[in-house]
């Protein structure tokens, strides 16, 4: 069971972290080129997504 959860976390964690960081940067107007650029709501959406993604990446990478 834990092995399946680690596999799922490995598949989802990286993309969640990457998408969250992109949303944060677009919301802060640091990454132009989208309808999300300069809209602070995307920073609010991206922060928890990036944090959960980072937690999943950390959980998968630690030795158990």
PyMOL commands that set and color helices and strands:
alter all, ss='L'
color gray80, all
select helices_A, chain A and resi 2-27+40-61
alter helices_A, ss='H'
color red, helices_A
deselect
rebuild
show_as cartoon
